[in-house]
Amino acid sequence: MSVSEQLTPQELDALVGEVNQYLRNKRANKIVGVAHSEKPRFELYHGSLSLCSHKVRTVLAEKGQTYISHALNIMPAGKAVPQNYRPPYVRLRLTAAGQSGYATSYSGASAVRVEGVDPCVVPTLVDHEERRVVIDSRQICDYIAENVASGTDLIPEDLSHAIALQTDLVDQAPHVALLYGSFPDDDPRPKELASAMKGVHQKKITALRTVLDHIGPNSDLRPAFESKINKELAAGAFVIEPEKMRDAHARGRAHVAALEQQLKLSDGPWIFGDRYTMADVLWTISLYRLNWLGFAKWWGSDTDNDRVPDYYARAVHRPAFRSAVADWKYAHGPSPHIEELSHPSVKPKFLFNTLREMDVKELLLGTDLGTR
């Protein structure tokens, strides 16, 4: 489903209020864009590092939208429970889940249509004007494009089907596996990232079990958290299995090759000629993430994908992408593969800025999950 029924003002205010009462850090919870006297239409719960959040932030920027930004801490750290595991946040997301099944398995991709609904992830969009909650980055991006007239027309009607096919390709790419899992033959990921990802799924499971203990055996949220634990168990097994990771890398190479084929059909600078569309938003974010991880070797002069480099060079200078991803302070940590992220000063700045968005008291003493 991914889009909630229209809620009453009282229902939506109550749901959002329950989530926001725990989000007090002004550095992580603020207005992005041009501040107006009226409350922004959109409120976005996202992760600075999250690929799916990058998509939504970029679409909001392309549409020229001011929004309330809640940059959640989505990785386990110290004794803190990730903010996307907090019961009020999960309850907010479930208003848009409908009858969709929960994700319990793992393929290395993050497409809801393939995996099912993960109740404990980002992003989540609240539309205060229409009083709806929207989950799943693909659905959120389409929802914004279809409901906001300003800015770039990202889904022209005559290209809607072709754009949907490109969205499918990006959705099905193994971005998640390439982030979390090492490659048994040659792991190009930044050293700091590779080290941080070791054992992370077990840390997530520990945090989820903390929440389960808190909500008790009779909570209506229990199935959501149990499904999430099952998914993390499957993910933890996947990313240490050599053959599965080799397959993920093969799918990654095929992903780039699919873009090359599309670019060969284009008679302009973008995927669909002179028109910059949602397809370009999503492919740019995908390529930047692959480059950050060390997989730019999949395109360029030593490969058959010789059109991708020029396309990438144009795309990453798009102002909306720069503001929402490349120049977003906490969007990526250090990487030797991207010049602007390779300087020795990047690591301390990234760690410092990340800590500023976190609650140090929670890191040391644990999270107060509030009432059941």
C-alpha positions as CSV (number, residue, x, y, z in Angstrom):
1,M,0.0,0.0,0.0
2,S,2.7,2.5,1.1
3,V,0.3,5.5,1.4
4,S,-2.0,5.8,4.4
5,E,-5.7,6.7,4.2
6,Q,-6.4,10.3,4.9
7,L,-6.1,10.8,8.7
8,T,-8.0,13.3,10.8
9,P,-5.9,16.3,12.0
10,Q,-6.1,14.9,15.5
11,E,-5.0,11.4,14.5
12,L,-2.0,12.7,12.5
13,D,-1.0,15.3,15.1
14,A,-1.1,12.6,17.8
15,L,1.1,10.1,15.8
16,V,3.6,12.7,14.8
17,G,3.7,14.2,18.3
18,E,4.5,10.8,19.8
19,V,7.5,10.4,17.5
20,N,8.8,14.0,17.8
21,Q,8.7,14.2,21.6
22,Y,12.0,12.1,21.5
23,L,13.6,14.1,18.7
24,R,15.1,17.1,20.6
25,N,18.5,17.7,19.0
26,K,18.2,20.9,16.9
27,R,21.1,19.9,14.7
28,A,19.2,16.8,13.6
29,N,15.7,18.2,13.6
30,K,15.3,21.4,11.6
31,I,13.7,23.0,8.6
32,V,15.5,22.5,5.3
33,G,14.9,25.0,2.6
34,V,13.5,28.5,2.8
35,A,11.8,29.0,6.1
36,H,8.3,30.5,5.9
37,S,5.9,31.7,8.6
38,E,3.6,28.8,7.9
39,K,4.4,25.2,8.8
40,P,6.0,23.3,5.8
41,R,3.7,20.8,4.1
42,F,6.1,17.9,4.4
43,E,7.9,16.3,7.3
44,L,10.6,13.8,6.5
45,Y,12.1,11.2,8.8
46,H,15.3,10.0,7.1
47,G,18.9,9.0,7.7
48,S,21.8,11.1,6.6
49,L,23.6,8.0,5.3
50,S,20.6,6.2,3.9
51,L,20.6,5.7,0.1
52,C,16.8,5.6,0.1
53,S,16.7,8.9,2.0
54,H,19.1,10.4,-0.5
55,K,16.5,9.7,-3.2
56,V,13.7,11.5,-1.3
57,R,15.8,14.5,-0.3
58,T,16.9,15.0,-3.9
59,V,13.4,14.8,-5.2
60,L,12.3,17.4,-2.6
61,A,15.2,19.6,-3.7
62,E,14.3,19.2,-7.4
63,K,10.7,20.2,-6.5
64,G,11.9,23.2,-4.5
65,Q,10.2,22.1,-1.3
66,T,10.9,23.3,2.2
67,Y,10.4,20.5,4.7
68,I,10.9,19.6,8.4
69,S,13.9,17.3,8.5
70,H,14.4,14.7,11.1
71,A,17.8,13.0,10.5
72,L,17.4,9.8,12.6
73,N,20.3,7.8,14.1
74,I,19.7,4.6,12.2
75,M,22.8,2.6,13.2
76,P,23.4,1.0,16.6
77,A,26.0,2.9,18.6
78,G,27.0,2.5,22.2
79,K,23.9,1.7,24.4
80,A,21.5,3.7,22.2
81,V,18.6,2.1,20.4
82,P,18.4,3.4,16.8
83,Q,15.7,6.0,16.5
84,N,14.0,4.1,13.6
85,Y,13.4,1.3,16.1
86,R,11.4,3.4,18.5
87,P,7.8,2.2,18.9
88,P,6.1,5.6,18.1
89,Y,8.1,5.8,14.8
90,V,7.2,2.2,13.9
91,R,3.5,2.9,14.7
92,L,3.6,6.0,12.4
93,R,5.0,3.8,9.5
94,L,2.4,1.1,10.0
95,T,-0.4,3.5,9.2
96,A,0.8,3.3,5.6
97,A,1.6,-0.4,5.5
98,G,-2.0,-1.6,4.9
99,Q,-2.2,-5.3,4.4
100,S,1.3,-5.6,3.0
101,G,3.4,-8.4,4.4
102,Y,6.5,-7.7,6.5
103,A,10.0,-8.3,5.1
104,T,11.6,-11.3,6.7
105,S,14.1,-12.5,4.1
106,Y,17.0,-10.7,2.4
107,S,18.3,-10.4,-1.2
108,G,20.7,-7.6,-0.8
109,A,18.3,-5.1,-2.4
110,S,15.7,-2.9,-0.7
111,A,12.7,-2.9,-3.0
112,V,9.5,-3.1,-1.0
113,R,7.7,-4.8,-3.9
114,V,10.2,-7.6,-3.8
115,E,11.2,-7.7,-0.1
116,G,7.9,-6.6,1.6
117,V,7.5,-3.8,4.2
118,D,10.3,-3.2,6.7
119,P,8.6,-1.5,9.6
120,C,11.8,-0.2,11.1
121,V,13.6,1.7,8.3
122,V,13.8,5.2,6.8
123,P,12.5,7.2,5.0
124,T,9.0,8.1,6.1
125,L,7.1,11.1,4.7
126,V,4.3,13.0,6.4
127,D,2.1,15.2,4.1
128,H,0.4,17.6,6.5
129,E,-1.7,19.2,3.7
130,E,-3.2,15.9,2.6
131,R,-2.9,14.3,6.1
132,R,-1.2,11.2,4.8
133,V,1.8,9.1,5.8
134,V,3.9,7.6,2.9
135,I,6.6,4.9,3.2
136,D,8.9,3.2,0.7
137,S,11.3,5.6,-1.0
138,R,10.0,4.7,-4.5
139,Q,6.5,5.5,-3.4
140,I,7.5,8.6,-1.6
141,C,9.5,10.0,-4.7
142,D,6.5,9.3,-7.0
143,Y,4.1,10.8,-4.5
144,I,6.0,14.0,-4.3
145,A,6.5,14.2,-8.1
146,E,2.8,13.6,-8.7
147,N,1.5,15.9,-5.9
148,V,3.8,19.0,-6.2
149,A,3.5,21.1,-9.3
150,S,6.6,23.3,-8.6
151,G,10.1,22.6,-9.7
152,T,11.3,20.0,-12.2
153,D,8.7,17.8,-13.9
154,L,10.3,14.5,-12.9
155,I,7.7,12.1,-14.3
156,P,6.3,13.6,-17.6
157,E,3.2,11.7,-18.5
158,D,4.5,10.5,-21.9
159,L,7.6,9.0,-20.1
160,S,5.9,7.6,-17.0
161,H,6.1,3.9,-18.1
162,A,9.7,4.2,-19.3
163,I,10.7,5.9,-16.1
164,A,9.0,3.2,-14.0
165,L,11.2,0.6,-15.8
166,Q,14.3,2.5,-14.8
167,T,13.1,2.8,-11.3
168,D,12.7,-0.9,-11.2
169,L,16.3,-1.4,-12.2
170,V,17.6,0.9,-9.5
171,D,15.3,-0.6,-6.9
172,Q,16.5,-4.1,-7.6
173,A,20.3,-3.3,-7.5
174,P,22.1,-4.9,-4.5
175,H,23.1,-1.6,-2.9
176,V,22.4,-2.9,0.6
177,A,24.6,-6.0,0.2
178,L,27.4,-4.0,-1.3
179,L,27.3,-1.7,1.7
180,Y,27.2,-4.3,4.4
181,G,29.0,-7.3,2.9
182,S,32.6,-7.8,2.1
183,F,33.7,-9.3,-1.2
184,P,35.8,-12.5,-0.6
185,D,38.2,-11.8,-3.5
186,D,38.8,-8.1,-3.3
187,D,36.9,-5.7,-1.0
188,P,37.2,-2.1,-2.2
189,R,35.1,-0.5,0.5
190,P,36.7,2.3,2.6
191,K,38.5,0.7,5.5
192,E,36.5,2.7,8.1
193,L,33.3,1.5,6.6
194,A,34.3,-2.1,6.3
195,S,35.4,-2.2,9.9
196,A,32.1,-0.6,11.1
197,M,30.0,-3.1,9.2
198,K,31.5,-6.1,11.0
199,G,28.9,-7.6,13.3
200,V,26.5,-4.8,12.7
201,H,23.5,-7.1,12.1
202,Q,23.9,-8.7,15.5
203,K,24.1,-5.2,17.1
204,K,20.8,-4.4,15.4
205,I,19.2,-7.6,16.6
206,T,20.3,-6.8,20.2
207,A,18.7,-3.3,20.0
208,L,15.5,-4.8,18.5
209,R,15.3,-7.3,21.4
210,T,15.7,-4.5,23.8
211,V,12.6,-2.9,22.3
212,L,10.7,-6.2,22.3
213,D,11.4,-6.6,26.0
214,H,10.2,-3.1,26.6
215,I,6.9,-3.4,24.7
216,G,6.0,-6.8,26.2
217,P,4.3,-9.9,24.9
218,N,0.9,-8.4,24.2
219,S,1.8,-5.3,22.1
220,D,0.3,-5.0,18.7
221,L,3.7,-3.9,17.4
222,R,5.3,-7.2,18.4
223,P,4.9,-8.9,14.9
224,A,6.6,-5.9,13.3
225,F,9.7,-6.1,15.5
226,E,9.8,-9.9,15.2
227,S,9.8,-9.7,11.4
228,K,12.6,-7.2,11.6
229,I,14.7,-9.5,13.7
230,N,14.2,-12.3,11.2
231,K,15.2,-10.0,8.3
232,E,18.4,-9.0,10.2
233,L,19.2,-12.6,10.9
234,A,18.9,-13.4,7.2
235,A,21.0,-10.3,6.3
236,G,23.8,-11.3,8.7
237,A,24.0,-14.7,7.2
238,F,23.9,-13.3,3.6
239,V,26.8,-10.8,3.8
240,I,29.3,-13.4,5.1
241,E,28.5,-16.0,2.5
242,P,31.1,-15.8,-0.3
243,E,29.0,-17.1,-3.1
244,K,26.1,-14.8,-2.3
245,M,28.4,-11.8,-2.2
246,R,30.0,-12.8,-5.5
247,D,26.5,-12.9,-6.9
248,A,25.7,-9.5,-5.5
249,H,28.8,-8.1,-7.2
250,A,27.8,-9.7,-10.5
251,R,24.4,-8.1,-10.1
252,G,26.1,-4.8,-9.4
253,R,28.1,-5.0,-12.6
254,A,24.9,-5.9,-14.6
255,H,23.2,-2.9,-13.0
256,V,25.8,-0.5,-14.5
257,A,25.7,-2.3,-17.8
258,A,21.9,-1.8,-17.9
259,L,22.4,2.0,-17.6
260,E,25.0,1.9,-20.4
261,Q,22.5,0.3,-22.7
262,Q,19.9,3.0,-21.9
263,L,22.4,5.8,-22.5
264,K,23.2,4.4,-25.9
265,L,19.5,4.9,-26.8
266,S,19.6,8.5,-25.6
267,D,20.1,11.5,-28.0
268,G,20.9,13.9,-25.2
269,P,22.7,14.4,-21.9
270,W,20.2,12.5,-19.8
271,I,18.6,9.1,-19.9
272,F,15.7,10.4,-21.9
273,G,17.4,12.9,-24.1
274,D,17.2,16.6,-23.0
275,R,14.7,15.9,-20.2
276,Y,16.0,15.4,-16.7
277,T,13.6,13.0,-15.0
278,M,13.2,10.8,-11.9
279,A,15.3,8.1,-13.7
280,D,18.3,10.5,-13.6
281,V,17.7,11.3,-9.9
282,L,17.8,7.6,-9.0
283,W,20.7,6.6,-11.3
284,T,22.8,9.5,-10.0
285,I,22.4,8.5,-6.4
286,S,23.1,4.8,-7.3
287,L,26.3,5.7,-9.1
288,Y,27.6,8.0,-6.4
289,R,27.0,5.3,-3.8
290,L,28.8,2.7,-6.0
291,N,31.7,5.2,-6.5
292,W,31.9,5.8,-2.7
293,L,32.2,2.1,-2.1
294,G,34.9,1.6,-4.7
295,F,32.9,0.2,-7.6
296,A,33.6,2.9,-10.3
297,K,35.8,0.2,-11.8
298,W,32.6,-1.1,-13.3
299,W,32.5,1.8,-15.8
300,G,35.0,3.6,-17.9
301,S,37.8,2.9,-20.4
302,D,38.6,-0.6,-19.1
303,T,35.0,-1.7,-19.5
304,D,32.3,-1.8,-22.1
305,N,30.4,0.9,-20.2
306,D,32.1,3.9,-21.8
307,R,29.1,6.3,-21.7
308,V,28.5,6.1,-18.0
309,P,31.5,8.3,-17.0
310,D,30.4,11.4,-18.9
311,Y,26.9,10.9,-17.7
312,Y,28.0,10.6,-14.1
313,A,30.2,13.6,-14.3
314,R,27.3,15.7,-15.5
315,A,24.8,14.3,-13.0
316,V,26.8,14.8,-9.8
317,H,26.9,18.6,-10.4
318,R,23.1,18.9,-10.4
319,P,22.3,21.5,-7.7
320,A,19.6,19.4,-6.1
321,F,21.9,16.4,-5.9
322,R,24.7,18.5,-4.4
323,S,22.5,20.0,-1.7
324,A,20.7,16.7,-0.8
325,V,23.5,14.2,-1.0
326,A,27.1,15.3,-2.0
327,D,27.2,18.4,0.2
328,W,24.9,17.0,3.0
329,K,27.3,17.0,6.0
330,Y,26.7,13.4,7.2
331,A,25.7,11.7,3.9
332,H,28.9,9.9,3.4
333,G,32.0,9.2,5.4
334,P,35.6,9.2,4.2
335,S,36.4,7.3,1.0
336,P,39.6,7.1,-1.1
337,H,37.5,6.7,-4.2
338,I,35.9,10.2,-4.2
339,E,38.4,13.1,-4.2
340,E,36.3,15.4,-2.0
341,L,36.1,12.6,0.6
342,S,39.7,11.4,0.5
343,H,41.4,14.2,2.5
344,P,42.6,13.2,6.0
345,S,40.4,15.9,7.5
346,V,37.2,14.2,6.3
347,K,37.2,11.4,9.0
348,P,37.4,13.6,12.1
349,K,34.9,16.1,10.7
350,F,32.5,13.2,9.8
351,L,32.8,11.7,13.3
352,F,32.4,15.1,15.0
353,N,29.3,16.1,13.0
354,T,27.8,12.6,13.4
355,L,28.2,12.8,17.2
356,R,26.7,16.3,17.3
357,E,23.5,14.8,15.9
358,M,23.4,12.0,18.6
359,D,22.4,12.0,22.2
360,V,25.6,11.3,24.1
361,K,23.6,10.5,27.3
362,E,21.8,7.7,25.3
363,L,25.1,6.4,24.0
364,L,26.5,6.0,27.5
365,L,23.4,5.1,29.6
366,G,21.0,3.6,27.1
367,T,17.7,4.8,25.6
368,D,14.6,5.7,27.5
369,L,11.9,4.1,25.4
370,G,9.1,5.8,27.3
371,T,5.8,4.2,28.1
372,R,4.6,1.0,26.5
